[in-house]
Amino acid sequence: MKNLANCSVREFLTQTNKIRKSVANWLSLTQIMEIRKHLPDLPEDISKEDKDEALKKQAKENLSDMLDAILDKYPEETAEMLGLACFIEPEDLDNHKMVELFSSFDEMINCEEVISFFTSLAKLAKRTGFGTQNR
């Protein structure tokens, strides 16, 4: 199965742009970037140990809330992103098994060059503020 790690340069660029748009939509819908910022209400006189425990508990709750959003509330959009990484259009997803996607997706995320490319894009977006607008 084709994925970003085993495609041509032109295919990579075109598909990456499709994925970028899908991710922007997904982040807006799921609100996971906002969920991950949730902090517990802590009294001013809380001990370091209690604060650490409260933060750990909140982190677990945030992770659960993010998984609820991406897996239960917006599974179609999450599947769309996985499919696009494997050159599967959203309307064709039901013609594939998850094991096919996972195998192909695993190949892609284990490709250092692909991950480096996306990491660089994320850093650039953060520095320029580009990722804060939906396009």
OpenMM code with the backbone's topology and positions (N, CA, C; nanometers):
from openmm import Vec3, app, unit

residues = "MET LYS ASN LEU ALA ASN CYS SER VAL ARG GLU PHE LEU THR GLN THR ASN LYS ILE ARG LYS SER VAL ALA ASN TRP LEU SER LEU THR GLN ILE MET GLU ILE ARG LYS HIS LEU PRO ASP LEU PRO GLU ASP ILE SER LYS GLU ASP LYS ASP GLU ALA LEU LYS LYS GLN ALA LYS GLU ASN LEU SER ASP MET LEU ASP ALA ILE LEU ASP LYS TYR PRO GLU GLU THR ALA GLU MET LEU GLY LEU ALA CYS PHE ILE GLU PRO GLU ASP LEU ASP ASN HIS LYS MET VAL GLU LEU PHE SER SER PHE ASP GLU MET ILE ASN CYS GLU GLU VAL ILE SER PHE PHE THR SER LEU ALA LYS LEU ALA LYS ARG THR GLY PHE GLY THR GLN ASN ARG".split()
positions = [
    Vec3(0.0851, -0.1179, 0.0000),
    Vec3(0.0000, 0.0000, 0.0000),
    Vec3(0.0891, 0.1234, 0.0000),
    Vec3(0.0542, 0.2184, -0.0806),
    Vec3(0.1313, 0.3419, -0.0908),
    Vec3(0.1125, 0.4248, 0.0365),
    Vec3(0.2202, 0.4907, 0.0787),
    Vec3(0.2134, 0.5858, 0.1888),
    Vec3(0.3180, 0.6938, 0.1643),
    Vec3(0.3276, 0.7883, 0.2543),
    Vec3(0.4192, 0.9006, 0.2341),
    Vec3(0.5656, 0.8593, 0.2311),
    Vec3(0.5968, 0.7421, 0.2849),
    Vec3(0.7360, 0.6965, 0.2861),
    Vec3(0.7767, 0.6308, 0.1553),
    Vec3(0.6816, 0.5948, 0.0702),
    Vec3(0.7181, 0.5211, -0.0514),
    Vec3(0.6499, 0.5762, -0.1768),
    Vec3(0.6361, 0.7070, -0.1824),
    Vec3(0.5716, 0.7693, -0.2987),
    Vec3(0.6697, 0.8624, -0.3695),
    Vec3(0.6283, 0.9126, -0.4828),
    Vec3(0.7134, 1.0063, -0.5567),
    Vec3(0.7109, 1.1436, -0.4891),
    Vec3(0.8021, 1.2287, -0.5312),
    Vec3(0.8120, 1.3640, -0.4749),
    Vec3(0.6824, 1.4416, -0.4966),
    Vec3(0.6317, 1.4410, -0.6174),
    Vec3(0.5082, 1.5150, -0.6462),
    Vec3(0.3907, 1.4603, -0.5651),
    Vec3(0.3812, 1.3275, -0.5581),
    Vec3(0.2744, 1.2665, -0.4785),
    Vec3(0.2868, 1.3081, -0.3319),
    Vec3(0.4106, 1.3072, -0.2816),
    Vec3(0.4345, 1.3452, -0.1422),
    Vec3(0.3859, 1.4873, -0.1153),
    Vec3(0.4243, 1.5795, -0.2012),
    Vec3(0.3876, 1.7199, -0.1799),
    Vec3(0.2368, 1.7411, -0.1868),
    Vec3(0.1725, 1.6848, -0.2861),
    Vec3(0.0281, 1.7003, -0.3012),
    Vec3(-0.0459, 1.6366, -0.1835),
    Vec3(-0.0042, 1.5155, -0.1476),
    Vec3(-0.0725, 1.4451, -0.0394),
    Vec3(-0.0485, 1.5132, 0.0949),
    Vec3(0.0715, 1.5654, 0.1146),
    Vec3(0.1028, 1.6368, 0.2387),
    Vec3(0.0114, 1.7576, 0.2555),
    Vec3(-0.0169, 1.8267, 0.1479),
    Vec3(-0.1064, 1.9416, 0.1575),
    Vec3(-0.2487, 1.8975, 0.1916),
    Vec3(-0.2936, 1.7864, 0.1347),
    Vec3(-0.4256, 1.7329, 0.1710),
    Vec3(-0.4296, 1.6994, 0.3199),
    Vec3(-0.3222, 1.6368, 0.3677),
    Vec3(-0.3153, 1.5992, 0.5094),
    Vec3(-0.3142, 1.7237, 0.5974),
    Vec3(-0.2402, 1.8260, 0.5556),
    Vec3(-0.2347, 1.9509, 0.6331),
    Vec3(-0.3744, 2.0093, 0.6530),
    Vec3(-0.4514, 2.0106, 0.5468),
    Vec3(-0.5875, 2.0645, 0.5558),
    Vec3(-0.6753, 1.9760, 0.6437),
    Vec3(-0.6592, 1.8461, 0.6324),
    Vec3(-0.7362, 1.7532, 0.7144),
    Vec3(-0.7005, 1.7687, 0.8625),
    Vec3(-0.5717, 1.7830, 0.8912),
    Vec3(-0.5267, 1.7996, 1.0302),
    Vec3(-0.5793, 1.9304, 1.0881),
    Vec3(-0.5758, 2.0377, 1.0117),
    Vec3(-0.6274, 2.1662, 1.0612),
    Vec3(-0.7750, 2.1537, 1.0976),
    Vec3(-0.8511, 2.0883, 1.0121),
    Vec3(-0.9932, 2.0661, 1.0403),
    Vec3(-1.0104, 1.9789, 1.1641),
    Vec3(-0.9320, 1.8714, 1.1713),
    Vec3(-0.9384, 1.7761, 1.2828),
    Vec3(-0.9055, 1.8441, 1.4155),
    Vec3(-0.8005, 1.9243, 1.4168),
    Vec3(-0.7625, 1.9940, 1.5405),
    Vec3(-0.8714, 2.0910, 1.5845),
    Vec3(-0.9328, 2.1584, 1.4889),
    Vec3(-1.0404, 2.2518, 1.5207),
    Vec3(-1.1619, 2.1779, 1.5787),
    Vec3(-1.1984, 2.0678, 1.5161),
    Vec3(-1.3153, 1.9918, 1.5623),
    Vec3(-1.2928, 1.9256, 1.6980),
    Vec3(-1.1811, 1.8575, 1.7111),
    Vec3(-1.1577, 1.7775, 1.8326),
    Vec3(-1.1198, 1.8620, 1.9531),
    Vec3(-1.0640, 1.9787, 1.9283),
    Vec3(-1.0200, 2.0678, 2.0363),
    Vec3(-0.9133, 2.0048, 2.1259),
    Vec3(-0.8376, 1.9072, 2.0728),
    Vec3(-0.7406, 1.8388, 2.1581),
    Vec3(-0.6281, 1.9298, 2.2062),
    Vec3(-0.5944, 2.0314, 2.1297),
    Vec3(-0.4893, 2.1224, 2.1753),
    Vec3(-0.5359, 2.2021, 2.2969),
    Vec3(-0.6646, 2.2303, 2.3042),
    Vec3(-0.7180, 2.3007, 2.4200),
    Vec3(-0.7355, 2.2044, 2.5382),
    Vec3(-0.7801, 2.0834, 2.5097),
    Vec3(-0.8001, 1.9836, 2.6150),
    Vec3(-0.6689, 1.9574, 2.6879),
    Vec3(-0.5601, 1.9467, 2.6149),
    Vec3(-0.4321, 1.9135, 2.6773),
    Vec3(-0.3809, 2.0234, 2.7708),
    Vec3(-0.4386, 2.1428, 2.7609),
    Vec3(-0.3975, 2.2542, 2.8471),
    Vec3(-0.4759, 2.2612, 2.9777),
    Vec3(-0.5794, 2.1764, 2.9912),
    Vec3(-0.6603, 2.1819, 3.1137),
    Vec3(-0.5734, 2.1521, 3.2355),
    Vec3(-0.5854, 2.2369, 3.3349),
    Vec3(-0.5108, 2.2211, 3.4596),
    Vec3(-0.6086, 2.2099, 3.5759),
    Vec3(-0.5688, 2.1396, 3.6806),
    Vec3(-0.6571, 2.1287, 3.7964),
    Vec3(-0.6570, 2.2589, 3.8773),
    Vec3(-0.7639, 2.2806, 3.9499),
    Vec3(-0.7674, 2.3927, 4.0442),
    Vec3(-0.6869, 2.3506, 4.1663),
    Vec3(-0.5828, 2.4262, 4.1950),
    Vec3(-0.4939, 2.3913, 4.3058),
    Vec3(-0.4961, 2.5012, 4.4110),
    Vec3(-0.5098, 2.4632, 4.5359),
    Vec3(-0.4994, 2.5647, 4.6420),
    Vec3(-0.3567, 2.6201, 4.6478),
    Vec3(-0.3447, 2.7424, 4.6939),
    Vec3(-0.2132, 2.8067, 4.6981),
    Vec3(-0.1155, 2.7355, 4.7912),
    Vec3(-0.1671, 2.6756, 4.8958),
    Vec3(-0.0790, 2.6143, 4.9961),
    Vec3(-0.0583, 2.4640, 4.9747),
    Vec3(-0.0763, 2.4175, 4.8547),
    Vec3(-0.0640, 2.2745, 4.8260),
    Vec3(0.0830, 2.2313, 4.8289),
    Vec3(0.1078, 2.1135, 4.8812),
    Vec3(0.2444, 2.0614, 4.8859),
    Vec3(0.2880, 2.0193, 4.7460),
    Vec3(0.4191, 2.0100, 4.7274),
    Vec3(0.4722, 1.9692, 4.5970),
    Vec3(0.4213, 1.8300, 4.5599),
    Vec3(0.4181, 1.7379, 4.6537),
    Vec3(0.3721, 1.6010, 4.6269),
    Vec3(0.2253, 1.5991, 4.5854),
    Vec3(0.1424, 1.6753, 4.6565),
    Vec3(0.0001, 1.6812, 4.6215),
    Vec3(-0.0210, 1.7501, 4.4868),
    Vec3(0.0593, 1.8528, 4.4598),
    Vec3(0.0496, 1.9211, 4.3312),
    Vec3(0.0876, 1.8260, 4.2182),
    Vec3(0.1978, 1.7525, 4.2365),
    Vec3(0.2409, 1.6561, 4.1352),
    Vec3(0.1341, 1.5498, 4.1119),
    Vec3(0.0734, 1.5033, 4.2172),
    Vec3(-0.0319, 1.4016, 4.2061),
    Vec3(-0.1543, 1.4580, 4.1331),
    Vec3(-0.1932, 1.5802, 4.1663),
    Vec3(-0.3081, 1.6436, 4.1004),
    Vec3(-0.2797, 1.6661, 3.9516),
    Vec3(-0.1582, 1.7060, 3.9192),
    Vec3(-0.1214, 1.7266, 3.7789),
    Vec3(-0.1192, 1.5947, 3.7022),
    Vec3(-0.0706, 1.4892, 3.7663),
    Vec3(-0.0698, 1.3575, 3.7030),
    Vec3(-0.2124, 1.3088, 3.6784),
    Vec3(-0.3005, 1.3302, 3.7755),
    Vec3(-0.4411, 1.2905, 3.7604),
    Vec3(-0.5065, 1.3695, 3.6463),
    Vec3(-0.4788, 1.4997, 3.6401),
    Vec3(-0.5347, 1.5831, 3.5339),
    Vec3(-0.4830, 1.5395, 3.3972),
    Vec3(-0.3550, 1.5053, 3.3902),
    Vec3(-0.2975, 1.4596, 3.2632),
    Vec3(-0.3694, 1.3338, 3.2145),
    Vec3(-0.3997, 1.2424, 3.3054),
    Vec3(-0.4726, 1.1205, 3.2681),
    Vec3(-0.6133, 1.1547, 3.2199),
    Vec3(-0.6789, 1.2480, 3.2876),
    Vec3(-0.8124, 1.2913, 3.2456),
    Vec3(-0.8074, 1.3595, 3.1085),
    Vec3(-0.7054, 1.4421, 3.0882),
    Vec3(-0.6909, 1.5100, 2.9590),
    Vec3(-0.6704, 1.4086, 2.8471),
    Vec3(-0.5855, 1.3095, 2.8718),
    Vec3(-0.5619, 1.2066, 2.7709),
    Vec3(-0.6906, 1.1307, 2.7406),
    Vec3(-0.7650, 1.0960, 2.8434),
    Vec3(-0.8926, 1.0266, 2.8234),
    Vec3(-0.9894, 1.1132, 2.7427),
    Vec3(-0.9956, 1.2413, 2.7746),
    Vec3(-1.0841, 1.3330, 2.7013),
    Vec3(-1.0408, 1.3472, 2.5548),
    Vec3(-0.9094, 1.3510, 2.5303),
    Vec3(-0.8610, 1.3602, 2.3932),
    Vec3(-0.8952, 1.2333, 2.3154),
    Vec3(-0.8775, 1.1175, 2.3786),
    Vec3(-0.9117, 0.9915, 2.3116),
    Vec3(-1.0616, 0.9828, 2.2852),
    Vec3(-1.1428, 1.0291, 2.3798),
    Vec3(-1.2877, 1.0327, 2.3565),
    Vec3(-1.3201, 1.1187, 2.2339),
    Vec3(-1.2529, 1.2317, 2.2228),
    Vec3(-1.2790, 1.3225, 2.1099),
    Vec3(-1.2385, 1.2598, 1.9774),
    Vec3(-1.1184, 1.2029, 1.9708),
    Vec3(-1.0702, 1.1540, 1.8412),
    Vec3(-1.1249, 1.0176, 1.8029),
    Vec3(-1.1598, 0.9360, 1.9021),
    Vec3(-1.2063, 0.8001, 1.8716),
    Vec3(-1.3576, 0.7845, 1.8751),
    Vec3(-1.4233, 0.8575, 1.9621),
    Vec3(-1.5690, 0.8441, 1.9752),
    Vec3(-1.6463, 0.9568, 1.9071),
    Vec3(-1.6023, 1.0794, 1.9316),
    Vec3(-1.6770, 1.1937, 1.8817),
    Vec3(-1.6481, 1.2240, 1.7341),
    Vec3(-1.5226, 1.2049, 1.6919),
    Vec3(-1.4831, 1.2380, 1.5548),
    Vec3(-1.4051, 1.1238, 1.4884),
    Vec3(-1.4587, 1.0026, 1.4901),
    Vec3(-1.3845, 0.8904, 1.4292),
    Vec3(-1.3696, 0.9040, 1.2779),
    Vec3(-1.4672, 0.9631, 1.2110),
    Vec3(-1.4577, 0.9771, 1.0655),
    Vec3(-1.3403, 1.0672, 1.0275),
    Vec3(-1.3254, 1.1777, 1.0979),
    Vec3(-1.2174, 1.2710, 1.0681),
    Vec3(-1.0812, 1.2109, 1.1045),
    Vec3(-1.0761, 1.1338, 1.2129),
    Vec3(-0.9519, 1.0675, 1.2522),
    Vec3(-0.9138, 0.9628, 1.1474),
    Vec3(-1.0111, 0.8840, 1.1043),
    Vec3(-0.9855, 0.7824, 1.0017),
    Vec3(-0.9443, 0.8482, 0.8705),
    Vec3(-1.0033, 0.9633, 0.8393),
    Vec3(-0.9679, 1.0351, 0.7171),
    Vec3(-0.8199, 1.0694, 0.7154),
    Vec3(-0.7670, 1.1183, 0.8265),
    Vec3(-0.6252, 1.1533, 0.8328),
    Vec3(-0.5371, 1.0303, 0.8146),
    Vec3(-0.5713, 0.9209, 0.8818),
    Vec3(-0.4944, 0.7979, 0.8660),
    Vec3(-0.4976, 0.7514, 0.7211),
    Vec3(-0.6146, 0.7570, 0.6616),
    Vec3(-0.6289, 0.7153, 0.5227),
    Vec3(-0.5486, 0.8014, 0.4273),
    Vec3(-0.5510, 0.9316, 0.4469),
    Vec3(-0.4773, 1.0208, 0.3582),
    Vec3(-0.3271, 0.9931, 0.3627),
    Vec3(-0.2757, 0.9553, 0.4777),
    Vec3(-0.1339, 0.9213, 0.4892),
    Vec3(-0.1001, 0.7995, 0.4034),
    Vec3(-0.2016, 0.7197, 0.3728),
    Vec3(-0.1841, 0.5987, 0.2909),
    Vec3(-0.2489, 0.6143, 0.1540),
    Vec3(-0.2732, 0.7381, 0.1129),
    Vec3(-0.3297, 0.7694, -0.0183),
    Vec3(-0.4683, 0.7086, -0.0385),
    Vec3(-0.5446, 0.6982, 0.0684),
    Vec3(-0.6822, 0.6485, 0.0597),
    Vec3(-0.7742, 0.7676, 0.0808),
    Vec3(-0.8562, 0.7946, -0.0176),
    Vec3(-0.9504, 0.9054, -0.0071),
    Vec3(-1.0611, 0.8686, 0.0922),
    Vec3(-1.1185, 0.9679, 0.1611),
    Vec3(-1.2201, 0.9405, 0.2636),
    Vec3(-1.3346, 0.8507, 0.2158),
    Vec3(-1.3791, 0.8712, 0.0937),
    Vec3(-1.4925, 0.7917, 0.0443),
    Vec3(-1.4537, 0.6465, 0.0158),
    Vec3(-1.3246, 0.6148, 0.0154),
    Vec3(-1.2771, 0.4794, -0.0131),
    Vec3(-1.2316, 0.4045, 0.1129),
    Vec3(-1.2380, 0.4684, 0.2290),
    Vec3(-1.1889, 0.4071, 0.3531),
    Vec3(-1.2567, 0.2747, 0.3861),
    Vec3(-1.3859, 0.2642, 0.3631),
    Vec3(-1.4579, 0.1423, 0.3986),
    Vec3(-1.4175, 0.0221, 0.3143),
    Vec3(-1.3409, 0.0442, 0.2095),
    Vec3(-1.2930, -0.0652, 0.1261),
    Vec3(-1.1597, -0.1225, 0.1754),
    Vec3(-1.1140, -0.0757, 0.2916),
    Vec3(-0.9862, -0.1194, 0.3475),
    Vec3(-1.0048, -0.1647, 0.4920),
    Vec3(-0.9182, -0.2561, 0.5344),
    Vec3(-0.9175, -0.3033, 0.6737),
    Vec3(-0.8181, -0.2195, 0.7535),
    Vec3(-0.8448, -0.2059, 0.8824),
    Vec3(-0.7560, -0.1273, 0.9677),
    Vec3(-0.6154, -0.1862, 0.9708),
    Vec3(-0.6031, -0.3182, 0.9621),
    Vec3(-0.4697, -0.3783, 0.9652),
    Vec3(-0.3859, -0.3314, 0.8458),
    Vec3(-0.4486, -0.3084, 0.7312),
    Vec3(-0.3775, -0.2541, 0.6146),
    Vec3(-0.3266, -0.1136, 0.6454),
    Vec3(-0.4157, -0.0324, 0.7003),
    Vec3(-0.3781, 0.1054, 0.7336),
    Vec3(-0.2674, 0.1088, 0.8377),
    Vec3(-0.2827, 0.0295, 0.9434),
    Vec3(-0.1821, 0.0303, 1.0502),
    Vec3(-0.0462, -0.0143, 0.9990),
    Vec3(-0.0447, -0.1160, 0.9159),
    Vec3(0.0811, -0.1656, 0.8614),
    Vec3(0.1486, -0.0581, 0.7774),
    Vec3(0.0729, 0.0046, 0.6903),
    Vec3(0.1266, 0.1094, 0.6050),
    Vec3(0.1637, 0.2336, 0.6862),
    Vec3(0.0778, 0.2686, 0.7819),
    Vec3(0.1032, 0.3850, 0.8668),
    Vec3(0.2294, 0.3620, 0.9505),
    Vec3(0.2466, 0.2384, 0.9999),
    Vec3(0.3652, 0.2038, 1.0779),
    Vec3(0.4920, 0.2227, 0.9951),
    Vec3(0.4870, 0.1794, 0.8690),
    Vec3(0.6026, 0.1987, 0.7801),
    Vec3(0.6342, 0.3472, 0.7668),
    Vec3(0.5298, 0.4272, 0.7531),
    Vec3(0.5489, 0.5701, 0.7335),
    Vec3(0.6064, 0.6369, 0.8590),
    Vec3(0.5508, 0.6086, 0.9755),
    Vec3(0.5984, 0.6785, 1.0959),
    Vec3(0.7353, 0.6290, 1.1411),
    Vec3(0.7774, 0.5157, 1.0887),
    Vec3(0.9120, 0.4671, 1.1186),
    Vec3(1.0141, 0.5135, 1.0153),
    Vec3(0.9707, 0.5953, 0.9234),
    Vec3(1.0611, 0.6533, 0.8241),
    Vec3(1.1112, 0.7871, 0.8800),
    Vec3(1.2371, 0.7889, 0.9161),
    Vec3(1.2949, 0.9064, 0.9814),
    Vec3(1.2793, 1.0337, 0.8983),
    Vec3(1.2926, 1.0227, 0.7671),
    Vec3(1.2836, 1.1400, 0.6810),
    Vec3(1.1425, 1.1998, 0.6806),
    Vec3(1.0415, 1.1153, 0.6798),
    Vec3(0.9035, 1.1638, 0.6811),
    Vec3(0.8746, 1.2334, 0.8144),
    Vec3(0.9111, 1.1691, 0.9238),
    Vec3(0.8866, 1.2280, 1.0565),
    Vec3(0.9641, 1.3584, 1.0712),
    Vec3(1.0872, 1.3615, 1.0249),
    Vec3(1.1675, 1.4839, 1.0315),
    Vec3(1.1013, 1.5967, 0.9531),
    Vec3(1.0463, 1.5644, 0.8369),
    Vec3(0.9783, 1.6644, 0.7547),
    Vec3(0.8605, 1.7244, 0.8313),
    Vec3(0.7760, 1.6383, 0.8906),
    Vec3(0.6593, 1.6886, 0.9633),
    Vec3(0.6994, 1.7634, 1.0904),
    Vec3(0.8042, 1.7187, 1.1557),
    Vec3(0.8535, 1.7888, 1.2746),
    Vec3(0.9013, 1.9290, 1.2366),
    Vec3(0.9716, 1.9376, 1.1251),
    Vec3(1.0181, 2.0686, 1.0778),
    Vec3(0.9012, 2.1593, 1.0437),
    Vec3(0.7987, 2.1050, 0.9786),
    Vec3(0.6804, 2.1855, 0.9474),
    Vec3(0.6120, 2.2351, 1.0749),
    Vec3(0.6015, 2.1483, 1.1741),
    Vec3(0.5374, 2.1872, 1.3002),
    Vec3(0.6160, 2.2992, 1.3690),
    Vec3(0.7483, 2.2881, 1.3682),
    Vec3(0.8315, 2.3929, 1.4279),
    Vec3(0.8149, 2.5253, 1.3532),
    Vec3(0.8139, 2.5169, 1.2213),
    Vec3(0.7959, 2.6372, 1.1404),
    Vec3(0.6598, 2.7010, 1.1673),
    Vec3(0.5571, 2.6186, 1.1740),
    Vec3(0.4226, 2.6707, 1.2014),
    Vec3(0.4177, 2.7382, 1.3375),
    Vec3(0.4821, 2.6785, 1.4353),
    Vec3(0.4822, 2.7365, 1.5699),
    Vec3(0.5553, 2.8703, 1.5716),
    Vec3(0.6681, 2.8771, 1.5048),
    Vec3(0.7467, 3.0011, 1.5015),
    Vec3(0.6752, 3.1134, 1.4276),
    Vec3(0.6038, 3.0796, 1.3231),
    Vec3(0.5397, 3.1829, 1.2404),
    Vec3(0.3962, 3.2108, 1.2807),
    Vec3(0.3399, 3.1241, 1.3674),
    Vec3(0.2000, 3.1405, 1.4042),
    Vec3(0.1061, 3.0871, 1.2975),
    Vec3(0.1604, 3.0238, 1.1935),
    Vec3(0.0777, 2.9739, 1.0830),
    Vec3(-0.0251, 2.8723, 1.1284),
    Vec3(0.0110, 2.7872, 1.2223),
    Vec3(-0.0790, 2.6824, 1.2668),
    Vec3(-0.1964, 2.7317, 1.3503),
    Vec3(-0.1974, 2.8616, 1.3838),
    Vec3(-0.3054, 2.9129, 1.4677),
    Vec3(-0.4283, 2.9536, 1.3885),
    Vec3(-0.4134, 2.9632, 1.2564),
    Vec3(-0.5285, 2.9973, 1.1733),
    Vec3(-0.5742, 2.8727, 1.0998),
    Vec3(-0.7048, 2.8634, 1.0806),
    Vec3(-0.7574, 2.7555, 0.9961),
    Vec3(-0.7662, 2.8066, 0.8548),
    Vec3(-0.7179, 2.7275, 0.7624),
    Vec3(-0.7232, 2.7673, 0.6214),
    Vec3(-0.8000, 2.6670, 0.5453),
] * unit.nanometer
topology = app.Topology()
chain = topology.addChain("A")
for resn in residues:
    res = topology.addResidue(resn, chain)
    for name in ("N", "CA", "C"):
        topology.addAtom(name, app.Element.getBySymbol(name[0]), res)
